[in-house]
């Protein structure tokens, strides 16, 4: 029972022929591997403290106010106070 791809050559070890990679497969694999590691390090930077249990996800975001500052608190407190 012979396998296909014998014309492209390869390395034979104990009767099994391992085909050689094409150049674009090697380059694409390295590029995707680098992308994967950059993504893992980026997510670790963003969410590492939560993942390791050093911070809870519901604890404030300190630097992400999104415009919900003191004016929002002032409106809430003035609407709850009785007006006579």
PDB file of N, CA, C and O in Angstrom:
ATOM      1  N   UNK A   1       0.854  -1.167   0.000  1.00  0.00           N
ATOM      2  CA  UNK A   1       0.000   0.000   0.000  1.00  0.00           C
ATOM      3  C   UNK A   1       0.896   1.224   0.000  1.00  0.00           C
ATOM      4  O   UNK A   1       1.514   1.539   1.017  1.00  0.00           O
ATOM      5  N   UNK A   2       0.971   1.900  -1.095  1.00  0.00           N
ATOM      6  CA  UNK A   2       1.853   3.040  -1.214  1.00  0.00           C
ATOM      7  C   UNK A   2       1.099   4.344  -1.090  1.00  0.00           C
ATOM      8  O   UNK A   2      -0.044   4.452  -1.534  1.00  0.00           O
ATOM      9  N   UNK A   3       1.725   5.321  -0.496  1.00  0.00           N
ATOM     10  CA  UNK A   3       1.118   6.637  -0.358  1.00  0.00           C
ATOM     11  C   UNK A   3       1.474   7.507  -1.545  1.00  0.00           C
ATOM     12  O   UNK A   3       2.476   7.270  -2.219  1.00  0.00           O
ATOM     13  N   UNK A   4       0.664   8.504  -1.799  1.00  0.00           N
ATOM     14  CA  UNK A   4       0.936   9.425  -2.901  1.00  0.00           C
ATOM     15  C   UNK A   4       2.006  10.421  -2.525  1.00  0.00           C
ATOM     16  O   UNK A   4       2.449  10.465  -1.377  1.00  0.00           O
ATOM     17  N   UNK A   5       2.416  11.207  -3.474  1.00  0.00           N
ATOM     18  CA  UNK A   5       3.376  12.270  -3.221  1.00  0.00           C
ATOM     19  C   UNK A   5       4.822  11.831  -3.269  1.00  0.00           C
ATOM     20  O   UNK A   5       5.694  12.563  -2.802  1.00  0.00           O
ATOM     21  N   UNK A   6       5.106  10.671  -3.813  1.00  0.00           N
ATOM     22  CA  UNK A   6       6.482  10.206  -3.884  1.00  0.00           C
ATOM     23  C   UNK A   6       7.337  11.012  -4.843  1.00  0.00           C
ATOM     24  O   UNK A   6       8.562  11.022  -4.725  1.00  0.00           O
ATOM     25  N   UNK A   7       6.707  11.687  -5.789  1.00  0.00           N
ATOM     26  CA  UNK A   7       7.453  12.460  -6.781  1.00  0.00           C
ATOM     27  C   UNK A   7       8.066  13.718  -6.177  1.00  0.00           C
ATOM     28  O   UNK A   7       9.040  14.246  -6.713  1.00  0.00           O
ATOM     29  N   UNK A   8       7.514  14.203  -5.077  1.00  0.00           N
ATOM     30  CA  UNK A   8       8.004  15.441  -4.468  1.00  0.00           C
ATOM     31  C   UNK A   8       9.144  15.191  -3.500  1.00  0.00           C
ATOM     32  O   UNK A   8       9.763  16.140  -3.018  1.00  0.00           O
ATOM     33  N   UNK A   9       9.423  13.976  -3.217  1.00  0.00           N
ATOM     34  CA  UNK A   9      10.526  13.659  -2.317  1.00  0.00           C
ATOM     35  C   UNK A   9      10.127  13.821  -0.864  1.00  0.00           C
ATOM     36  O   UNK A   9       9.022  14.258  -0.543  1.00  0.00           O
ATOM     37  N   UNK A  10      11.031  13.468  -0.020  1.00  0.00           N
ATOM     38  CA  UNK A  10      10.785  13.552   1.409  1.00  0.00           C
ATOM     39  C   UNK A  10      11.864  12.798   2.142  1.00  0.00           C
ATOM     40  O   UNK A  10      12.829  12.320   1.545  1.00  0.00           O
ATOM     41  N   UNK A  11      11.691  12.698   3.421  1.00  0.00           N
ATOM     42  CA  UNK A  11      12.629  11.987   4.264  1.00  0.00           C
ATOM     43  C   UNK A  11      11.980  10.678   4.683  1.00  0.00           C
ATOM     44  O   UNK A  11      10.873  10.673   5.222  1.00  0.00           O
ATOM     45  N   UNK A  12      12.664   9.574   4.436  1.00  0.00           N
ATOM     46  CA  UNK A  12      12.126   8.265   4.795  1.00  0.00           C
ATOM     47  C   UNK A  12      12.765   7.792   6.088  1.00  0.00           C
ATOM     48  O   UNK A  12      13.986   7.818   6.242  1.00  0.00           O
ATOM     49  N   UNK A  13      11.916   7.357   7.020  1.00  0.00           N
ATOM     50  CA  UNK A  13      12.383   6.852   8.299  1.00  0.00           C
ATOM     51  C   UNK A  13      11.547   5.626   8.635  1.00  0.00           C
ATOM     52  O   UNK A  13      10.325   5.714   8.763  1.00  0.00           O
ATOM     53  N   UNK A  14      12.204   4.495   8.776  1.00  0.00           N
ATOM     54  CA  UNK A  14      11.568   3.221   9.091  1.00  0.00           C
ATOM     55  C   UNK A  14      10.370   2.930   8.185  1.00  0.00           C
ATOM     56  O   UNK A  14       9.319   2.493   8.652  1.00  0.00           O
ATOM     57  N   UNK A  15      10.540   3.175   6.903  1.00  0.00           N
ATOM     58  CA  UNK A  15       9.503   2.857   5.936  1.00  0.00           C
ATOM     59  C   UNK A  15       8.435   3.916   5.759  1.00  0.00           C
ATOM     60  O   UNK A  15       7.568   3.757   4.900  1.00  0.00           O
ATOM     61  N   UNK A  16       8.459   4.974   6.523  1.00  0.00           N
ATOM     62  CA  UNK A  16       7.467   6.047   6.400  1.00  0.00           C
ATOM     63  C   UNK A  16       8.147   7.271   5.809  1.00  0.00           C
ATOM     64  O   UNK A  16       9.166   7.729   6.326  1.00  0.00           O
ATOM     65  N   UNK A  17       7.595   7.794   4.743  1.00  0.00           N
ATOM     66  CA  UNK A  17       8.163   8.967   4.083  1.00  0.00           C
ATOM     67  C   UNK A  17       7.442  10.222   4.551  1.00  0.00           C
ATOM     68  O   UNK A  17       6.230  10.359   4.381  1.00  0.00           O
ATOM     69  N   UNK A  18       8.194  11.122   5.133  1.00  0.00           N
ATOM     70  CA  UNK A  18       7.657  12.401   5.592  1.00  0.00           C
ATOM     71  C   UNK A  18       7.898  13.418   4.489  1.00  0.00           C
ATOM     72  O   UNK A  18       9.050  13.687   4.147  1.00  0.00           O
ATOM     73  N   UNK A  19       6.831  13.995   3.918  1.00  0.00           N
ATOM     74  CA  UNK A  19       7.022  14.940   2.815  1.00  0.00           C
ATOM     75  C   UNK A  19       7.646  16.249   3.300  1.00  0.00           C
ATOM     76  O   UNK A  19       7.458  16.656   4.446  1.00  0.00           O
ATOM     77  N   UNK A  20       8.392  16.898   2.404  1.00  0.00           N
ATOM     78  CA  UNK A  20       8.984  18.198   2.718  1.00  0.00           C
ATOM     79  C   UNK A  20       7.917  19.276   2.594  1.00  0.00           C
ATOM     80  O   UNK A  20       7.047  19.214   1.726  1.00  0.00           O
ATOM     81  N   UNK A  21       8.000  20.263   3.478  1.00  0.00           N
ATOM     82  CA  UNK A  21       7.072  21.390   3.425  1.00  0.00           C
ATOM     83  C   UNK A  21       7.413  22.291   2.252  1.00  0.00           C
ATOM     84  O   UNK A  21       8.571  22.421   1.854  1.00  0.00           O
ATOM     85  N   UNK A  22       6.364  22.912   1.706  1.00  0.00           N
ATOM     86  CA  UNK A  22       6.607  23.946   0.708  1.00  0.00           C
ATOM     87  C   UNK A  22       6.982  25.215   1.449  1.00  0.00           C
ATOM     88  O   UNK A  22       6.619  25.398   2.611  1.00  0.00           O
ATOM     89  N   UNK A  23       7.711  26.090   0.771  1.00  0.00           N
ATOM     90  CA  UNK A  23       8.211  27.308   1.405  1.00  0.00           C
ATOM     91  C   UNK A  23       7.071  28.180   1.938  1.00  0.00           C
ATOM     92  O   UNK A  23       7.180  28.734   3.033  1.00  0.00           O
ATOM     93  N   UNK A  24       5.994  28.307   1.188  1.00  0.00           N
ATOM     94  CA  UNK A  24       4.908  29.183   1.634  1.00  0.00           C
ATOM     95  C   UNK A  24       4.202  28.613   2.865  1.00  0.00           C
ATOM     96  O   UNK A  24       3.668  29.374   3.673  1.00  0.00           O
ATOM     97  N   UNK A  25       4.191  27.288   3.018  1.00  0.00           N
ATOM     98  CA  UNK A  25       3.618  26.697   4.232  1.00  0.00           C
ATOM     99  C   UNK A  25       4.444  27.086   5.457  1.00  0.00           C
ATOM    100  O   UNK A  25       3.889  27.421   6.504  1.00  0.00           O
ATOM    101  N   UNK A  26       5.745  27.042   5.327  1.00  0.00           N
ATOM    102  CA  UNK A  26       6.634  27.401   6.435  1.00  0.00           C
ATOM    103  C   UNK A  26       6.477  28.875   6.806  1.00  0.00           C
ATOM    104  O   UNK A  26       6.372  29.210   7.986  1.00  0.00           O
ATOM    105  N   UNK A  27       6.461  29.758   5.803  1.00  0.00           N
ATOM    106  CA  UNK A  27       6.334  31.196   6.059  1.00  0.00           C
ATOM    107  C   UNK A  27       4.968  31.518   6.659  1.00  0.00           C
ATOM    108  O   UNK A  27       4.875  32.286   7.616  1.00  0.00           O
ATOM    109  N   UNK A  28       3.914  30.935   6.101  1.00  0.00           N
ATOM    110  CA  UNK A  28       2.566  31.176   6.627  1.00  0.00           C
ATOM    111  C   UNK A  28       2.448  30.664   8.067  1.00  0.00           C
ATOM    112  O   UNK A  28       1.838  31.320   8.911  1.00  0.00           O
ATOM    113  N   UNK A  29       3.023  29.510   8.341  1.00  0.00           N
ATOM    114  CA  UNK A  29       2.975  28.964   9.696  1.00  0.00           C
ATOM    115  C   UNK A  29       3.687  29.850  10.701  1.00  0.00           C
ATOM    116  O   UNK A  29       3.187  30.058  11.806  1.00  0.00           O
ATOM    117  N   UNK A  30       4.842  30.372  10.335  1.00  0.00           N
ATOM    118  CA  UNK A  30       5.575  31.261  11.239  1.00  0.00           C
ATOM    119  C   UNK A  30       4.824  32.568  11.451  1.00  0.00           C
ATOM    120  O   UNK A  30       4.790  33.097  12.562  1.00  0.00           O
ATOM    121  N   UNK A  31       4.220  33.089  10.378  1.00  0.00           N
ATOM    122  CA  UNK A  31       3.452  34.328  10.492  1.00  0.00           C
ATOM    123  C   UNK A  31       2.234  34.164  11.393  1.00  0.00           C
ATOM    124  O   UNK A  31       1.953  35.027  12.224  1.00  0.00           O
ATOM    125  N   UNK A  32       1.512  33.058  11.230  1.00  0.00           N
ATOM    126  CA  UNK A  32       0.356  32.806  12.079  1.00  0.00           C
ATOM    127  C   UNK A  32       0.759  32.538  13.526  1.00  0.00           C
ATOM    128  O   UNK A  32       0.045  32.914  14.456  1.00  0.00           O
ATOM    129  N   UNK A  33       1.888  31.896  13.708  1.00  0.00           N
ATOM    130  CA  UNK A  33       2.389  31.649  15.068  1.00  0.00           C
ATOM    131  C   UNK A  33       2.738  32.979  15.748  1.00  0.00           C
ATOM    132  O   UNK A  33       2.411  33.180  16.917  1.00  0.00           O
ATOM    133  N   UNK A  34       3.395  33.879  15.026  1.00  0.00           N
ATOM    134  CA  UNK A  34       3.737  35.183  15.587  1.00  0.00           C
ATOM    135  C   UNK A  34       2.477  35.972  15.922  1.00  0.00           C
ATOM    136  O   UNK A  34       2.412  36.617  16.968  1.00  0.00           O
ATOM    137  N   UNK A  35       1.476  35.929  15.046  1.00  0.00           N
ATOM    138  CA  UNK A  35       0.216  36.616  15.309  1.00  0.00           C
ATOM    139  C   UNK A  35      -0.452  36.069  16.564  1.00  0.00           C
ATOM    140  O   UNK A  35      -0.970  36.832  17.379  1.00  0.00           O
ATOM    141  N   UNK A  36      -0.439  34.750  16.720  1.00  0.00           N
ATOM    142  CA  UNK A  36      -1.023  34.128  17.897  1.00  0.00           C
ATOM    143  C   UNK A  36      -0.343  34.626  19.172  1.00  0.00           C
ATOM    144  O   UNK A  36      -1.026  34.985  20.131  1.00  0.00           O
ATOM    145  N   UNK A  37       0.993  34.652  19.197  1.00  0.00           N
ATOM    146  CA  UNK A  37       1.702  35.071  20.404  1.00  0.00           C
ATOM    147  C   UNK A  37       1.512  36.553  20.686  1.00  0.00           C
ATOM    148  O   UNK A  37       1.385  36.940  21.848  1.00  0.00           O
ATOM    149  N   UNK A  38       1.487  37.402  19.645  1.00  0.00           N
ATOM    150  CA  UNK A  38       1.214  38.822  19.867  1.00  0.00           C
ATOM    151  C   UNK A  38      -0.169  38.999  20.481  1.00  0.00           C
ATOM    152  O   UNK A  38      -0.346  39.816  21.385  1.00  0.00           O
ATOM    153  N   UNK A  39      -1.157  38.233  19.993  1.00  0.00           N
ATOM    154  CA  UNK A  39      -2.516  38.319  20.529  1.00  0.00           C
ATOM    155  C   UNK A  39      -2.557  37.836  21.981  1.00  0.00           C
ATOM    156  O   UNK A  39      -3.217  38.459  22.812  1.00  0.00           O
ATOM    157  N   UNK A  40      -1.879  36.762  22.297  1.00  0.00           N
ATOM    158  CA  UNK A  40      -1.856  36.256  23.676  1.00  0.00           C
ATOM    159  C   UNK A  40      -1.225  37.270  24.616  1.00  0.00           C
ATOM    160  O   UNK A  40      -1.747  37.506  25.705  1.00  0.00           O
ATOM    161  N   UNK A  41      -0.110  37.874  24.216  1.00  0.00           N
ATOM    162  CA  UNK A  41       0.541  38.868  25.071  1.00  0.00           C
ATOM    163  C   UNK A  41      -0.312  40.124  25.208  1.00  0.00           C
ATOM    164  O   UNK A  41      -0.344  40.728  26.280  1.00  0.00           O
ATOM    165  N   UNK A  42      -0.999  40.525  24.149  1.00  0.00           N
ATOM    166  CA  UNK A  42      -1.879  41.693  24.217  1.00  0.00           C
ATOM    167  C   UNK A  42      -3.022  41.434  25.195  1.00  0.00           C
ATOM    168  O   UNK A  42      -3.333  42.289  26.023  1.00  0.00           O
ATOM    169  N   UNK A  43      -3.648  40.260  25.105  1.00  0.00           N
ATOM    170  CA  UNK A  43      -4.754  39.946  26.007  1.00  0.00           C
ATOM    171  C   UNK A  43      -4.257  39.784  27.437  1.00  0.00           C
ATOM    172  O   UNK A  43      -4.968  40.142  28.375  1.00  0.00           O
ATOM    173  N   UNK A  44      -3.055  39.255  27.623  1.00  0.00           N
ATOM    174  CA  UNK A  44      -2.495  39.135  28.970  1.00  0.00           C
ATOM    175  C   UNK A  44      -2.272  40.520  29.569  1.00  0.00           C
ATOM    176  O   UNK A  44      -2.489  40.724  30.764  1.00  0.00           O
ATOM    177  N   UNK A  45      -1.842  41.464  28.752  1.00  0.00           N
ATOM    178  CA  UNK A  45      -1.646  42.833  29.223  1.00  0.00           C
ATOM    179  C   UNK A  45      -2.980  43.447  29.630  1.00  0.00           C
ATOM    180  O   UNK A  45      -3.061  44.147  30.639  1.00  0.00           O
ATOM    181  N   UNK A  46      -4.028  43.187  28.846  1.00  0.00           N
ATOM    182  CA  UNK A  46      -5.335  43.762  29.117  1.00  0.00           C
ATOM    183  C   UNK A  46      -6.055  43.061  30.275  1.00  0.00           C
ATOM    184  O   UNK A  46      -6.641  43.733  31.124  1.00  0.00           O
ATOM    185  N   UNK A  47      -6.023  41.736  30.327  1.00  0.00           N
ATOM    186  CA  UNK A  47      -6.836  40.974  31.263  1.00  0.00           C
ATOM    187  C   UNK A  47      -6.042  40.080  32.206  1.00  0.00           C
ATOM    188  O   UNK A  47      -6.630  39.239  32.887  1.00  0.00           O
ATOM    189  N   UNK A  48      -4.733  40.237  32.263  1.00  0.00           N
ATOM    190  CA  UNK A  48      -3.905  39.346  33.061  1.00  0.00           C
ATOM    191  C   UNK A  48      -4.225  39.372  34.537  1.00  0.00           C
ATOM    192  O   UNK A  48      -4.245  38.323  35.180  1.00  0.00           O
ATOM    193  N   UNK A  49      -4.480  40.563  35.097  1.00  0.00           N
ATOM    194  CA  UNK A  49      -4.776  40.669  36.524  1.00  0.00           C
ATOM    195  C   UNK A  49      -6.080  39.960  36.873  1.00  0.00           C
ATOM    196  O   UNK A  49      -6.195  39.346  37.933  1.00  0.00           O
ATOM    197  N   UNK A  50      -7.054  40.047  35.984  1.00  0.00           N
ATOM    198  CA  UNK A  50      -8.331  39.362  36.219  1.00  0.00           C
ATOM    199  C   UNK A  50      -8.133  37.855  36.129  1.00  0.00           C
ATOM    200  O   UNK A  50      -8.651  37.104  36.955  1.00  0.00           O
ATOM    201  N   UNK A  51      -7.392  37.421  35.136  1.00  0.00           N
ATOM    202  CA  UNK A  51      -7.150  35.999  34.939  1.00  0.00           C
ATOM    203  C   UNK A  51      -6.426  35.380  36.132  1.00  0.00           C
ATOM    204  O   UNK A  51      -6.718  34.250  36.524  1.00  0.00           O
ATOM    205  N   UNK A  52      -5.492  36.113  36.700  1.00  0.00           N
ATOM    206  CA  UNK A  52      -4.716  35.616  37.830  1.00  0.00           C
ATOM    207  C   UNK A  52      -5.398  35.867  39.180  1.00  0.00           C
ATOM    208  O   UNK A  52      -4.862  35.487  40.220  1.00  0.00           O
ATOM    209  N   UNK A  53      -6.558  36.496  39.170  1.00  0.00           N
ATOM    210  CA  UNK A  53      -7.306  36.728  40.402  1.00  0.00           C
ATOM    211  C   UNK A  53      -6.821  37.921  41.208  1.00  0.00           C
ATOM    212  O   UNK A  53      -7.178  38.047  42.380  1.00  0.00           O
ATOM    213  N   UNK A  54      -6.029  38.790  40.626  1.00  0.00           N
ATOM    214  CA  UNK A  54      -5.535  39.971  41.337  1.00  0.00           C
ATOM    215  C   UNK A  54      -6.555  41.105  41.341  1.00  0.00           C
ATOM    216  O   UNK A  54      -6.474  42.013  42.168  1.00  0.00           O
ATOM    217  N   UNK A  55      -7.509  41.055  40.423  1.00  0.00           N
ATOM    218  CA  UNK A  55      -8.525  42.099  40.301  1.00  0.00           C
ATOM    219  C   UNK A  55      -9.806  41.450  39.807  1.00  0.00           C
ATOM    220  O   UNK A  55      -9.772  40.498  39.027  1.00  0.00           O
ATOM    221  N   UNK A  56     -10.935  41.972  40.264  1.00  0.00           N
ATOM    222  CA  UNK A  56     -12.221  41.469  39.790  1.00  0.00           C
ATOM    223  C   UNK A  56     -12.637  42.238  38.541  1.00  0.00           C
ATOM    224  O   UNK A  56     -12.346  43.429  38.430  1.00  0.00           O
ATOM    225  N   UNK A  57     -13.311  41.584  37.601  1.00  0.00           N
ATOM    226  CA  UNK A  57     -13.715  42.286  36.381  1.00  0.00           C
ATOM    227  C   UNK A  57     -14.705  43.417  36.650  1.00  0.00           C
ATOM    228  O   UNK A  57     -14.789  44.355  35.857  1.00  0.00           O
ATOM    229  N   UNK A  58     -15.456  43.349  37.749  1.00  0.00           N
ATOM    230  CA  UNK A  58     -16.438  44.386  38.031  1.00  0.00           C
ATOM    231  C   UNK A  58     -15.842  45.551  38.813  1.00  0.00           C
ATOM    232  O   UNK A  58     -16.529  46.547  39.041  1.00  0.00           O
ATOM    233  N   UNK A  59     -14.564  45.450  39.234  1.00  0.00           N
ATOM    234  CA  UNK A  59     -13.910  46.594  39.857  1.00  0.00           C
ATOM    235  C   UNK A  59     -13.750  47.660  38.790  1.00  0.00           C
ATOM    236  O   UNK A  59     -13.552  47.343  37.618  1.00  0.00           O
ATOM    237  N   UNK A  60     -13.834  48.921  39.186  1.00  0.00           N
ATOM    238  CA  UNK A  60     -13.802  50.039  38.249  1.00  0.00           C
ATOM    239  C   UNK A  60     -12.658  49.989  37.261  1.00  0.00           C
ATOM    240  O   UNK A  60     -11.655  49.305  37.465  1.00  0.00           O
ATOM    241  N   UNK A  61     -12.836  50.724  36.197  1.00  0.00           N
ATOM    242  CA  UNK A  61     -11.823  50.773  35.148  1.00  0.00           C
ATOM    243  C   UNK A  61     -10.928  51.997  35.285  1.00  0.00           C
ATOM    244  O   UNK A  61     -10.169  52.299  34.365  1.00  0.00           O
ATOM    245  N   UNK A  62     -10.993  52.686  36.367  1.00  0.00           N
ATOM    246  CA  UNK A  62     -10.170  53.840  36.724  1.00  0.00           C
ATOM    247  C   UNK A  62      -9.997  54.873  35.617  1.00  0.00           C
ATOM    248  O   UNK A  62     -10.353  56.034  35.823  1.00  0.00           O
ATOM    249  N   UNK A  63      -9.474  54.509  34.470  1.00  0.00           N
ATOM    250  CA  UNK A  63      -9.163  55.500  33.440  1.00  0.00           C
ATOM    251  C   UNK A  63     -10.196  55.529  32.320  1.00  0.00           C
ATOM    252  O   UNK A  63      -9.989  56.231  31.331  1.00  0.00           O
ATOM    253  N   UNK A  64     -11.294  54.797  32.437  1.00  0.00           N
ATOM    254  CA  UNK A  64     -12.314  54.772  31.386  1.00  0.00           C
ATOM    255  C   UNK A  64     -13.603  55.400  31.922  1.00  0.00           C
ATOM    256  O   UNK A  64     -14.552  54.681  32.234  1.00  0.00           O
ATOM    257  N   UNK A  65     -13.646  56.712  32.031  1.00  0.00           N
ATOM    258  CA  UNK A  65     -14.799  57.388  32.607  1.00  0.00           C
ATOM    259  C   UNK A  65     -15.981  57.418  31.643  1.00  0.00           C
ATOM    260  O   UNK A  65     -17.123  57.328  32.092  1.00  0.00           O
ATOM    261  N   UNK A  66     -15.755  57.538  30.359  1.00  0.00           N
ATOM    262  CA  UNK A  66     -16.789  57.587  29.321  1.00  0.00           C
ATOM    263  C   UNK A  66     -17.824  58.667  29.588  1.00  0.00           C
ATOM    264  O   UNK A  66     -18.992  58.500  29.234  1.00  0.00           O
ATOM    265  N   UNK A  67     -17.418  59.778  30.209  1.00  0.00           N
ATOM    266  CA  UNK A  67     -18.327  60.890  30.400  1.00  0.00           C
ATOM    267  C   UNK A  67     -19.310  60.725  31.543  1.00  0.00           C
ATOM    268  O   UNK A  67     -20.198  61.564  31.698  1.00  0.00           O
ATOM    269  N   UNK A  68     -19.194  59.697  32.338  1.00  0.00           N
ATOM    270  CA  UNK A  68     -20.088  59.503  33.466  1.00  0.00           C
ATOM    271  C   UNK A  68     -19.404  59.999  34.728  1.00  0.00           C
ATOM    272  O   UNK A  68     -19.098  59.225  35.635  1.00  0.00           O
ATOM    273  N   UNK A  69     -19.173  61.287  34.768  1.00  0.00           N
ATOM    274  CA  UNK A  69     -18.431  61.862  35.882  1.00  0.00           C
ATOM    275  C   UNK A  69     -19.347  62.453  36.933  1.00  0.00           C
ATOM    276  O   UNK A  69     -20.403  61.896  37.235  1.00  0.00           O
ATOM    277  N   UNK A  70     -18.942  63.579  37.487  1.00  0.00           N
ATOM    278  CA  UNK A  70     -19.648  64.202  38.590  1.00  0.00           C
ATOM    279  C   UNK A  70     -20.988  64.780  38.167  1.00  0.00           C
ATOM    280  O   UNK A  70     -21.901  64.852  38.990  1.00  0.00           O
ATOM    281  N   UNK A  71     -21.138  65.189  36.930  1.00  0.00           N
ATOM    282  CA  UNK A  71     -22.405  65.746  36.468  1.00  0.00           C
ATOM    283  C   UNK A  71     -23.517  64.709  36.568  1.00  0.00           C
ATOM    284  O   UNK A  71     -24.644  65.047  36.928  1.00  0.00           O
ATOM    285  N   UNK A  72     -23.220  63.470  36.260  1.00  0.00           N
ATOM    286  CA  UNK A  72     -24.207  62.399  36.350  1.00  0.00           C
ATOM    287  C   UNK A  72     -24.617  62.176  37.808  1.00  0.00           C
ATOM    288  O   UNK A  72     -25.795  61.970  38.098  1.00  0.00           O
ATOM    289  N   UNK A  73     -23.660  62.217  38.713  1.00  0.00           N
ATOM    290  CA  UNK A  73     -23.962  62.047  40.131  1.00  0.00           C
ATOM    291  C   UNK A  73     -24.788  63.212  40.652  1.00  0.00           C
ATOM    292  O   UNK A  73     -25.681  63.012  41.475  1.00  0.00           O
ATOM    293  N   UNK A  74     -24.507  64.425  40.189  1.00  0.00           N
ATOM    294  CA  UNK A  74     -25.224  65.612  40.627  1.00  0.00           C
ATOM    295  C   UNK A  74     -26.687  65.538  40.199  1.00  0.00           C
ATOM    296  O   UNK A  74     -27.573  65.883  40.980  1.00  0.00           O
ATOM    297  N   UNK A  75     -26.950  65.095  38.976  1.00  0.00           N
ATOM    298  CA  UNK A  75     -28.320  64.964  38.486  1.00  0.00           C
ATOM    299  C   UNK A  75     -29.096  63.938  39.310  1.00  0.00           C
ATOM    300  O   UNK A  75     -30.265  64.157  39.628  1.00  0.00           O
ATOM    301  N   UNK A  76     -28.466  62.842  39.650  1.00  0.00           N
ATOM    302  CA  UNK A  76     -29.124  61.792  40.429  1.00  0.00           C
ATOM    303  C   UNK A  76     -29.452  62.269  41.832  1.00  0.00           C
ATOM    304  O   UNK A  76     -30.524  61.963  42.353  1.00  0.00           O
ATOM    305  N   UNK A  77     -28.542  63.019  42.453  1.00  0.00           N
ATOM    306  CA  UNK A  77     -28.781  63.469  43.812  1.00  0.00           C
ATOM    307  C   UNK A  77     -29.808  64.597  43.861  1.00  0.00           C
ATOM    308  O   UNK A  77     -30.565  64.694  44.827  1.00  0.00           O
ATOM    309  N   UNK A  78     -29.849  65.455  42.836  1.00  0.00           N
ATOM    310  CA  UNK A  78     -30.835  66.547  42.836  1.00  0.00           C
ATOM    311  C   UNK A  78     -32.228  66.034  42.536  1.00  0.00           C
ATOM    312  O   UNK A  78     -33.201  66.607  43.028  1.00  0.00           O
ATOM    313  N   UNK A  79     -32.364  64.975  41.747  1.00  0.00           N
ATOM    314  CA  UNK A  79     -33.690  64.452  41.442  1.00  0.00           C
ATOM    315  C   UNK A  79     -34.248  63.660  42.616  1.00  0.00           C
ATOM    316  O   UNK A  79     -35.467  63.533  42.726  1.00  0.00           O
ATOM    317  N   UNK A  80     -33.424  63.130  43.483  1.00  0.00           N
ATOM    318  CA  UNK A  80     -33.913  62.354  44.627  1.00  0.00           C
ATOM    319  C   UNK A  80     -34.200  63.231  45.831  1.00  0.00           C
ATOM    320  O   UNK A  80     -34.861  62.779  46.766  1.00  0.00           O
ATOM    321  N   UNK A  81     -33.723  64.471  45.841  1.00  0.00           N
ATOM    322  CA  UNK A  81     -33.970  65.352  46.996  1.00  0.00           C
ATOM    323  C   UNK A  81     -35.373  65.950  46.876  1.00  0.00           C
ATOM    324  O   UNK A  81     -35.804  66.305  45.779  1.00  0.00           O
ATOM    325  N   UNK A  82     -36.080  66.061  47.991  1.00  0.00           N
ATOM    326  CA  UNK A  82     -37.431  66.624  47.940  1.00  0.00           C
ATOM    327  C   UNK A  82     -37.390  68.116  47.654  1.00  0.00           C
ATOM    328  O   UNK A  82     -36.554  68.835  48.201  1.00  0.00           O
ATOM    329  N   UNK A  83     -38.287  68.579  46.802  1.00  0.00           N
ATOM    330  CA  UNK A  83     -38.352  70.010  46.491  1.00  0.00           C
ATOM    331  C   UNK A  83     -39.614  70.580  47.098  1.00  0.00           C
ATOM    332  O   UNK A  83     -40.701  70.042  46.888  1.00  0.00           O
ATOM    333  N   UNK A  84     -39.489  71.656  47.846  1.00  0.00           N
ATOM    334  CA  UNK A  84     -40.663  72.264  48.520  1.00  0.00           C
ATOM    335  C   UNK A  84     -40.948  73.581  47.953  1.00  0.00           C
ATOM    336  O   UNK A  84     -41.889  74.247  48.383  1.00  0.00           O
TER     337      UNK A  84
END
